[in-house]
Amino acid sequence: RSKDHRSRLQQTMHRTQLFLTLCAVLSPAMSFRLARAGLREARRQQTRSLRLTPLRGGMSEDDKVFYALGLNIAQNLGGIGPLLNDKEADLVGKGIIDALKSDTDPDTPLNVYGPKINEMVQTRMAAQAEAAKAAGLKALETAAEED
């Protein structure tokens, strides 16, 4: 009976995996959302201790309020974080800080670089969607070979 139960469980798991893989392959938007959610969660776990460290230090309650405001602003940026490497994230942070201090660089006008921002984001999102689609196809092929 245990073997029969295990066999049914494996069949159910296989069908579920196949269904999820098909969904990911047939819907690039869905696969992109899943990939983005996975990247976002990985980044959250990776930086969790870093985000909490300043709050444990010698910050006053007022400091914590402003630090939390910074976290809120970062969360409102949406899913852009996984599209950036560390240097690029630092530059985005510098741009935000400069704008908050009204100390922006006149050599980088937004009307010139704004369209380049859109192009970069679209290109990187498309690359992530293609990678997720390729992973889905590979999983589908692997599942088909197992049958």
N, C-alpha and C positions, 0 to 999 in steps of 0.2 A: 504494500500500500504506500509506503514511503517513496518508493521508486516512481510509482504512478503519479503521486502528488508532485514530486520534483519535476517529472517530465511535463506535467501540465503547467507548472510554474515557469519552467523554461520556455515553453511555447508561448505563454502569455507575455513573458518578458521580451521574447523575440518579436512577437507581433507588435508590441508597444514600441519597441525600438524601430522596427520597420516603418510603422505609421509615423513616428516623429521624424524619421529620416526623410520619408516622402514629403511630409509637410515642409520640411526645411528646404528640400530640393525644389519643390514646386512653387514655393513662395519666397522669392528673394527678400521681400520686405520682412517676412517673418524670420527668415534665417539671419538677416541683419539685426533685427531686434534681439534675437537670442544671443547672437555673438556680442552685441553691444552690452547686453545685460550681464553676460558672463565676464566680459572685460571690466565692466564697472564694478562688479562684485569682487573680482580678483584685486583690482586696485584698492577698493575699500579695505579689504583684509590686509593687504600689503602695507597700507599707510595708516592703519588704525592706531597703532602705538605711536606713530609720529604725530598724528593729530591730537592725541590725548596728552602727550608729553608737556606741551607748553601750559596746559591747564593745571598740571600738577606742580609746576614750578612756583616762583614767587609772584604770580599774577594777582592783582587786586580784583575785586568784583567788577569794577569798571573796566579793567583790562579784559576780563573774560567776556563782557558784553560786546566790546569791539572786536575781539577775536571771533566770537560767535557770529557777528555781522559779516566778517570776512568769509566764514564758512558758508553762510547763507548765500552770499553773492556767488561764491564758487559753485554751489549746488544749482543756482539759477542759470549757470552757463550751459546746463544740459549735458549732453553726452560728448562734449568736445574733448574732455580730458584724455580718453583713450586714443584719440587721434594724434596726440602730441607726444614728443619725446621730452626728456627732462629739460633740455636747453630751451625748447620752444615753450614749455610750460612756464619756465622762469621769465621768458620774454613777455608772455601774456600777463603774468603777474606784475612785471615792471610797467607795462602799459596801463594796467588798472591803477597802480599806485601813482604813476605820473598824472593820469587823468584826475584822480581824486585830489591831488595836490595842485592841479591846474598848471602842471609843469610838463606839457607835452612837447615832443620834438617836432619843430616846424618842417623838418625834412621828410616826415612820413605822414602826409595828409591823408585823412580817411577817404576822401573822394577818389584818390589814386589807388590806394591799397585795399579799399573795401571790396571791389570786385575780385581782387586776387585772393582775398579771404574766402569768398564764396567758392571760387574755383578750387582752392586747396581743400576745403572741407568736402566738397562734392567728390573730388578725385579720391581722397582718402576713404570716404564712406563707401564709394564704389569698390575700391580695392578690398575693404573689409567684407563687403557683401560677396564679392567673388571668392574670397578665401573661404567664407562660410559655405558657399554653394559647392565649392570643390570638396570640402570636408564632408558635406552631406552626400555628394555623389560617391565618394570613396566608401563611406559607411554603407551606402545602399549596395554598392558592388560587393563589399565584404559580406553583407547579409545575404545577398543572392547566392554567393559562392558557398555559404554554409548550408543552404537548402539542398 
